[in-house]
Amino acid sequence: MDLYVCYGTLGPVKHHPCARAYRALTAAGHRPNVIRTYGCYGTDRFFSGRRAIKDLTGNYKVPTLVLEDGTVIDESENIAAWAAQQAPDTPVMDVS
């Protein structure tokens, strides 16, 4: 699975949707491939990563999760809900 984010997954969960989505996925045992799209606000159209997101979702906003089967889940709240419902049966060991 690919998780498209702005510049990364750091920052306070309360204020950063990309961090919120990433932490929800990892807390549920998922290990997404994180893809940085860069850009923000009015500059999104200048970044190829954000243009790719617009092709997928119709908007420039991230986070966006793309599953192996091509399913697209947009917005941190929806990603967190999916992560909680689809938690792997076997815990994944974090080796970082």
Number of C-alpha atoms within 10 A of each C-alpha: 16 16 25 29 26 23 13 16 21 12 12 11 15 8 9 16 20 25 21 22 29 28 19 21 23 16 16 19 20 19 17 16 13 16 17 17 23 18 19 16 8 8 11 20 15 12 14 13 20 25 18 16 22 16 11 17 15 10 14 24 21 24 28 25 29 18 13 9 7 11 11 16 19 21 16 21 15 14 23 21 13 16 21 15 10 13 15 12 8 7 11 13 8 8 4 3
